[in-house]
């Protein structure tokens, strides 16, 4: 995790001094603020690193603390599901091809391999970062085309979200999953990952934010603020999922049938009018028939619409429901660490721990807090990106949904003129 700073004055580096040229107004990522001598090690947006004068930059507030993201965003494509067998055909499974953009070399994985990866990531990072829930297992219908397509779509979303997290994406276990070379390499890597001891709270020992220690009260306030937000968002996400499910059922059930009944009623009335034998009502009966058929078309449009827009909104909300469900445990770990630091003075007075132990506890708490702040900013930036994208799609499809019946009604209206 790193802090950003803005360049106040332009600076030209001298060759051979490991300095970095910067321009006024440029944003830098601070890599090391403890160099000394009035210098700070920084990185610009192009990935170039070097020393800049401390007085030439202004460090931004702690709200700008964030993970260091790679210059090239890792991503992968989940595709080409194929049915395989083992035990002389007695057992079948679906295997998916995953191609990362870092190698452009495909690897193959079954669902149980994704499940294994999820368990490893939860064990290693679960108390530090929210690991998105893996798509549910299914006992029946696993080999039906529609289910395979849906699972592949959800696995794609799951992998893409993990790829976007710079710490998870760069972890050894995740890289193994994407880049193993053969079956032997995969098995050796699995055994190594399963013996990894840097898991749980130990993962914080691999982080060194290189910035000031925080007061426990300040840490507690930040935890509580984020906790309130995630609880509120969790409630609203669940509300939207509930309303969305009801609306989907209504579109494919009562609402569709209602439009079909209206359409049938108009056509039945037209049929009766056709039996009158009265001259001069052909235009009217044609209009009634056309109106009935239009309502039947609207019924089909209504039934198919949720798959075009509501589906993607619901999938995004389901993902965030899973992510938000992780935060109570993550924040609980931080609150437990806060209580230990608060108790440190009493333990020192009782000679149960030394001053150095107290300092170590405070430093560890600061590291955990900075990690939480970086994760908060990662969560918020992804939240804004994801909901912007899905709402644009949803609203575009909704506009199209309401414009289509309008066009059809205009065409029908011509019959009555």
C-alpha positions as CSV (number, residue, x, y, z in Angstrom):
1,X,0.0,0.0,0.0
2,X,1.3,3.5,-0.8
3,X,0.5,7.2,-0.4
4,X,0.1,9.6,-3.3
5,X,1.6,13.1,-3.5
6,X,1.3,16.1,-5.8
7,X,4.3,17.8,-7.3
8,X,4.4,21.5,-6.3
9,X,7.4,22.5,-8.4
10,X,9.0,21.0,-11.5
11,X,12.4,19.3,-10.9
12,X,15.0,18.1,-13.4
13,X,17.0,15.1,-12.3
14,X,20.8,15.0,-12.5
15,X,22.2,12.0,-14.5
16,X,23.7,9.3,-12.3
17,X,22.1,10.4,-9.0
18,X,19.1,8.1,-9.1
19,X,16.8,11.1,-9.2
20,X,13.4,11.4,-11.0
21,X,12.4,14.4,-13.1
22,X,8.9,15.6,-12.3
23,X,6.5,18.3,-13.5
24,X,4.4,20.7,-11.5
25,X,0.9,19.2,-10.9
26,X,2.0,15.6,-11.6
27,X,0.8,12.9,-9.2
28,X,3.4,10.5,-7.7
29,X,3.3,7.3,-5.7
30,X,5.6,7.5,-2.7
31,X,7.6,4.3,-2.3
32,X,9.9,5.3,0.6
33,X,9.6,8.4,2.8
34,X,12.5,7.3,5.0
35,X,15.4,7.9,2.6
36,X,16.6,11.0,4.5
37,X,18.6,14.0,3.5
38,X,15.5,15.8,2.3
39,X,14.7,13.1,-0.4
40,X,11.8,10.8,-1.0
41,X,11.7,7.8,-3.3
42,X,8.7,8.0,-5.7
43,X,7.2,6.5,-8.8
44,X,5.4,8.4,-11.6
45,X,2.4,7.3,-13.7
46,X,4.7,5.8,-16.3
47,X,6.3,3.4,-13.8
48,X,9.6,5.3,-13.6
49,X,11.2,5.5,-10.1
50,X,13.8,7.7,-8.4
51,X,14.4,10.3,-5.8
52,X,12.6,13.7,-5.6
53,X,13.2,16.6,-3.2
54,X,10.8,16.4,-0.2
55,X,10.0,20.1,-0.3
56,X,8.9,19.8,-4.0
57,X,5.9,17.7,-3.3
58,X,2.8,17.7,-1.1
59,X,1.6,14.5,0.5
60,X,-2.1,13.9,0.1
61,X,-4.4,13.0,3.0
62,X,-4.7,9.4,4.2
63,X,-7.9,9.0,2.3
64,X,-5.7,8.6,-0.8
65,X,-3.9,5.5,0.6
66,X,-4.2,2.8,-2.0
67,X,-2.6,-0.4,-3.2
68,X,0.2,-0.1,-5.8
69,X,-1.4,-1.2,-9.1
70,X,0.6,-2.7,-12.0
71,X,1.1,-0.8,-15.2
72,X,-0.6,-3.6,-17.1
73,X,-3.8,-4.8,-15.6
74,X,-4.0,-8.6,-15.3
75,X,-7.0,-10.2,-16.8
76,X,-8.1,-13.5,-18.2
77,X,-10.7,-15.1,-20.4
78,X,-12.8,-18.1,-19.3
79,X,-14.0,-19.9,-22.3
80,X,-14.4,-23.2,-24.3
81,X,-16.1,-25.5,-21.8
82,X,-15.6,-29.1,-22.7
83,X,-16.9,-32.3,-21.2
84,X,-14.3,-34.8,-20.0
85,X,-14.5,-38.2,-18.4
86,X,-12.4,-40.3,-16.0
87,X,-12.5,-43.7,-14.4
88,X,-13.2,-45.3,-17.8
89,X,-16.1,-43.0,-18.5
90,X,-17.9,-43.6,-15.1
91,X,-17.3,-40.0,-14.0
92,X,-17.9,-36.9,-16.1
93,X,-16.9,-33.2,-15.6
94,X,-16.7,-29.9,-17.4
95,X,-13.3,-28.3,-18.0
96,X,-12.9,-24.6,-18.7
97,X,-10.1,-23.0,-20.6
98,X,-8.5,-19.9,-18.9
99,X,-6.2,-17.6,-20.8
100,X,-4.4,-14.8,-18.9
101,X,-3.3,-11.7,-20.8
102,X,0.1,-12.0,-19.1
103,X,1.1,-15.2,-21.1
104,X,-1.7,-15.6,-23.7
105,X,-1.2,-19.4,-23.0
106,X,-4.4,-21.2,-22.0
107,X,-4.6,-23.6,-19.0
108,X,-7.5,-25.9,-18.2
109,X,-9.4,-26.2,-14.9
110,X,-12.4,-28.0,-13.6
111,X,-14.8,-26.4,-11.1
112,X,-13.2,-28.3,-8.2
113,X,-9.9,-26.5,-9.1
114,X,-11.7,-23.1,-8.8
115,X,-13.1,-24.3,-5.4
116,X,-9.5,-25.3,-4.3
117,X,-8.3,-21.8,-5.3
118,X,-11.1,-20.1,-3.3
119,X,-10.3,-22.1,-0.2
120,X,-6.6,-21.2,-0.5
121,X,-7.3,-17.5,-1.0
122,X,-9.8,-17.4,1.9
123,X,-7.2,-19.1,4.2
124,X,-4.4,-16.7,3.1
125,X,-6.2,-13.4,2.6
126,X,-9.6,-13.8,4.2
127,X,-8.9,-11.6,7.3
128,X,-7.4,-8.9,5.1
129,X,-9.4,-8.7,1.9
130,X,-12.9,-9.7,0.9
131,X,-12.6,-12.7,-1.4
132,X,-15.6,-12.9,-3.7
133,X,-17.9,-16.0,-3.3
134,X,-17.4,-18.7,-5.8
135,X,-20.5,-19.6,-8.0
136,X,-22.6,-22.2,-6.2
137,X,-22.1,-25.9,-6.8
138,X,-24.9,-27.8,-8.4
139,X,-25.7,-31.5,-8.2
140,X,-28.3,-31.9,-11.0
141,X,-28.3,-30.4,-14.5
142,X,-24.5,-29.8,-14.5
143,X,-24.2,-30.8,-18.1
144,X,-27.0,-28.8,-19.6
145,X,-25.9,-26.2,-22.0
146,X,-27.8,-23.3,-20.3
147,X,-26.2,-24.1,-16.9
148,X,-22.7,-24.5,-18.4
149,X,-23.1,-21.1,-20.1
150,X,-24.3,-19.5,-16.8
151,X,-21.5,-21.0,-14.8
152,X,-18.9,-19.9,-17.3
153,X,-20.2,-16.4,-17.2
154,X,-20.1,-16.3,-13.4
155,X,-16.6,-17.9,-13.3
156,X,-15.5,-15.2,-15.7
157,X,-16.8,-12.5,-13.4
158,X,-15.2,-14.2,-10.4
159,X,-11.8,-14.4,-12.0
160,X,-11.9,-10.9,-13.4
161,X,-12.6,-9.5,-10.0
162,X,-9.7,-11.3,-8.5
163,X,-7.4,-10.2,-11.3
164,X,-8.3,-6.6,-10.5
165,X,-7.0,-6.9,-6.9
166,X,-3.2,-6.2,-7.1
167,X,-2.3,-8.2,-4.0
168,X,-4.4,-11.2,-4.8
169,X,-3.5,-11.2,-8.5
170,X,0.2,-11.1,-7.7
171,X,0.1,-13.9,-5.1
172,X,1.9,-17.1,-5.8
173,X,-1.2,-19.3,-5.5
174,X,-3.2,-17.2,-8.0
175,X,-0.3,-17.1,-10.5
176,X,0.0,-20.8,-10.2
177,X,-3.6,-21.2,-11.1
178,X,-3.2,-19.1,-14.2
179,X,0.3,-20.1,-15.4
180,X,1.1,-23.7,-14.5
181,X,2.9,-25.5,-17.3
182,X,1.9,-29.2,-16.9
183,X,0.3,-31.6,-14.5
184,X,3.5,-32.1,-12.5
185,X,3.9,-28.3,-12.1
186,X,0.3,-28.0,-10.9
187,X,0.6,-30.7,-8.3
188,X,3.9,-29.4,-6.9
189,X,2.5,-25.9,-6.8
190,X,-0.7,-27.1,-5.0
191,X,1.3,-28.9,-2.3
192,X,3.4,-25.8,-1.8
193,X,0.4,-23.6,-1.5
194,X,-1.3,-25.9,1.0
195,X,1.8,-25.7,3.2
196,X,2.0,-21.9,3.1
197,X,2.3,-20.6,6.7
198,X,1.9,-16.9,5.8
199,X,-1.8,-17.0,6.1
200,X,-4.5,-15.2,8.1
201,X,-3.1,-12.3,10.2
202,X,0.4,-13.3,9.3
203,X,-0.2,-11.8,5.8
204,X,0.1,-8.3,7.4
205,X,3.8,-9.1,8.2
206,X,4.5,-9.0,4.5
207,X,3.4,-5.3,4.3
208,X,5.5,-2.3,5.2
209,X,3.6,1.0,4.5
210,X,6.7,3.1,5.5
211,X,4.5,5.8,7.0
212,X,3.7,7.1,10.5
213,X,2.0,4.9,13.1
214,X,-1.6,5.7,13.8
215,X,-3.4,6.3,17.1
216,X,-5.7,3.4,18.1
217,X,-8.6,5.8,18.5
218,X,-8.1,7.1,14.9
219,X,-8.0,3.5,13.7
220,X,-11.2,2.7,15.6
221,X,-13.1,5.6,14.1
222,X,-12.1,4.7,10.5
223,X,-13.2,1.1,11.1
224,X,-16.5,2.1,12.5
225,X,-17.2,4.6,9.6
226,X,-16.5,1.9,7.0
227,X,-18.4,-0.7,9.0
228,X,-21.5,1.5,8.9
229,X,-21.2,2.1,5.2
230,X,-20.8,-1.6,4.4
231,X,-23.8,-2.6,6.6
232,X,-26.0,0.0,5.0
233,X,-24.9,-1.0,1.5
234,X,-25.5,-4.7,2.3
235,X,-29.1,-3.9,3.3
236,X,-29.8,-1.9,0.2
237,X,-28.2,-4.5,-2.1
238,X,-30.4,-7.2,-0.5
239,X,-33.4,-5.0,-1.0
240,X,-32.6,-4.5,-4.7
241,X,-32.1,-8.3,-5.2
242,X,-35.4,-9.0,-3.5
243,X,-37.3,-6.5,-5.7
244,X,-35.4,-7.6,-8.8
245,X,-36.4,-11.3,-8.3
246,X,-40.0,-10.3,-7.8
247,X,-40.0,-8.1,-10.9
248,X,-38.4,-10.9,-13.0
249,X,-41.1,-13.3,-11.9
250,X,-43.8,-10.8,-12.7
251,X,-42.4,-10.1,-16.2
252,X,-42.2,-13.8,-17.1
253,X,-45.5,-14.7,-15.3
254,X,-48.5,-12.5,-14.5
255,X,-47.4,-9.5,-16.7
256,X,-46.7,-11.6,-19.7
257,X,-50.1,-13.4,-19.3
258,X,-51.9,-10.1,-18.8
259,X,-50.6,-8.7,-22.1
260,X,-51.5,-12.0,-23.8
261,X,-55.0,-11.9,-22.5
262,X,-55.4,-8.3,-23.7
263,X,-54.1,-9.3,-27.1
264,X,-56.5,-12.2,-27.2
265,X,-59.4,-10.1,-26.2
266,X,-58.8,-7.6,-29.0
267,X,-58.5,-10.4,-31.6
268,X,-61.7,-12.1,-30.3
269,X,-63.6,-8.8,-30.6
270,X,-62.3,-8.5,-34.2
271,X,-63.5,-12.0,-35.0
272,X,-67.0,-11.1,-33.8
273,X,-67.1,-7.9,-35.8
274,X,-66.1,-9.9,-38.9
275,X,-69.3,-11.9,-38.6
276,X,-71.6,-8.9,-38.7
277,X,-71.9,-8.8,-42.5
278,X,-72.0,-5.0,-42.2
279,X,-70.0,-3.2,-45.0
280,X,-67.4,-0.6,-44.2
281,X,-65.8,-2.0,-41.0
282,X,-62.8,-3.8,-42.6
283,X,-60.4,-1.1,-41.4
284,X,-61.7,-1.3,-37.8
285,X,-61.4,-5.1,-37.7
286,X,-57.9,-5.0,-39.1
287,X,-57.0,-2.4,-36.5
288,X,-58.4,-4.6,-33.7
289,X,-56.5,-7.7,-35.0
290,X,-53.3,-5.7,-35.4
291,X,-53.7,-4.3,-31.8
292,X,-54.2,-7.8,-30.4
293,X,-51.1,-9.2,-32.2
294,X,-49.1,-6.2,-31.0
295,X,-50.0,-6.9,-27.4
296,X,-49.0,-10.5,-27.9
297,X,-45.6,-9.3,-29.2
298,X,-45.3,-7.0,-26.2
299,X,-46.0,-10.0,-23.9
300,X,-43.0,-11.8,-25.5
301,X,-40.8,-8.7,-25.3
302,X,-41.7,-8.2,-21.6
303,X,-40.9,-11.9,-20.8
304,X,-37.5,-11.7,-22.5
305,X,-36.5,-8.3,-21.2
306,X,-35.0,-9.3,-17.8
307,X,-32.3,-11.4,-19.5
308,X,-31.2,-8.3,-21.4
309,X,-30.8,-5.9,-18.5
310,X,-32.0,-7.0,-15.1
311,X,-29.8,-10.2,-15.3
312,X,-26.6,-8.1,-15.3
313,X,-27.8,-5.8,-12.6
314,X,-28.7,-8.8,-10.4
315,X,-25.4,-10.5,-11.1
316,X,-23.5,-7.4,-10.0
317,X,-25.6,-7.1,-6.8
318,X,-25.1,-10.8,-6.1
319,X,-21.3,-10.3,-6.3
320,X,-21.4,-7.3,-4.0
321,X,-23.6,-9.2,-1.6
322,X,-20.9,-11.8,-1.3
323,X,-18.1,-9.1,-0.9
324,X,-20.0,-7.2,1.7
325,X,-20.6,-10.3,3.7
326,X,-16.8,-10.6,4.2
327,X,-16.3,-7.3,5.8
328,X,-17.7,-8.0,9.3
329,X,-15.0,-10.6,9.9
330,X,-12.3,-8.4,8.4
331,X,-13.3,-5.4,10.6
332,X,-13.6,-7.8,13.6
333,X,-9.9,-8.7,13.2
334,X,-9.0,-5.0,13.3
335,X,-11.2,-4.3,16.3
336,X,-9.5,-7.2,18.2
337,X,-6.1,-5.7,17.4
338,X,-7.3,-2.3,18.6
339,X,-8.4,-3.8,21.9
340,X,-5.0,-5.5,22.3
341,X,-3.2,-2.2,21.8
342,X,-5.5,-0.4,24.2
343,X,-4.6,-3.1,26.8
344,X,-0.9,-2.7,26.2
345,X,-0.3,0.0,28.8
346,X,-1.8,-2.1,31.5
347,X,0.3,-5.1,30.4
348,X,3.4,-3.0,30.5
349,X,2.6,-1.8,34.0
350,X,2.2,-5.4,35.1
351,X,5.5,-6.3,33.5
352,X,3.8,-8.9,31.3
353,X,5.1,-7.3,28.2
354,X,8.0,-4.8,27.6
355,X,7.8,-1.3,25.9
356,X,9.3,-2.8,22.7
357,X,6.4,-5.3,22.6
358,X,3.9,-2.5,23.0
359,X,5.6,-0.6,20.1
360,X,5.5,-3.7,17.9
361,X,1.8,-4.1,18.7
362,X,1.1,-0.5,17.8
363,X,3.1,-0.8,14.6
364,X,1.3,-3.9,13.5
365,X,-2.0,-2.2,14.2
366,X,-1.0,0.7,12.0
367,X,-0.1,-1.7,9.2
368,X,-3.4,-3.4,9.5
369,X,-5.2,-0.1,9.5
370,X,-3.4,1.2,6.4
371,X,-4.2,-2.1,4.7
372,X,-7.9,-1.6,5.5
373,X,-7.8,1.9,4.2
374,X,-6.2,0.8,1.0
375,X,-8.8,-1.9,0.7
376,X,-11.6,0.6,1.4
377,X,-10.3,2.7,-1.5
378,X,-10.0,-0.3,-3.7
379,X,-13.6,-1.4,-2.9
380,X,-15.0,2.1,-3.5
381,X,-13.2,2.6,-6.8
382,X,-14.4,-0.8,-8.0
383,X,-17.9,-0.2,-6.7
384,X,-18.2,3.1,-8.7
385,X,-16.8,1.5,-11.8
386,X,-19.0,-1.6,-11.6
387,X,-22.3,0.2,-10.9
388,X,-21.6,2.9,-13.5
389,X,-21.0,0.2,-16.1
390,X,-24.0,-2.0,-15.2
391,X,-26.4,1.0,-14.9
392,X,-25.4,2.3,-18.3
393,X,-26.3,-1.1,-19.8
394,X,-29.5,-1.4,-17.7
395,X,-30.8,2.1,-18.7
396,X,-29.9,1.7,-22.4
397,X,-31.8,-1.6,-22.5
398,X,-34.7,0.0,-20.6
399,X,-35.0,2.8,-23.1
400,X,-35.0,0.3,-25.9
401,X,-37.6,-1.8,-24.0
402,X,-40.0,1.1,-23.8
403,X,-39.3,2.5,-27.3
404,X,-40.0,-0.9,-29.0
405,X,-43.7,-1.2,-27.9
406,X,-44.1,2.5,-28.8
407,X,-42.9,1.9,-32.3
408,X,-45.2,-1.1,-32.6
409,X,-48.2,0.8,-31.4
410,X,-47.5,3.6,-33.9
411,X,-47.5,1.0,-36.7
412,X,-50.7,-0.5,-35.4
413,X,-52.3,3.0,-35.2
414,X,-52.1,3.3,-39.0
415,X,-54.7,0.6,-39.4
416,X,-57.3,2.7,-37.8
417,X,-56.7,5.8,-39.9
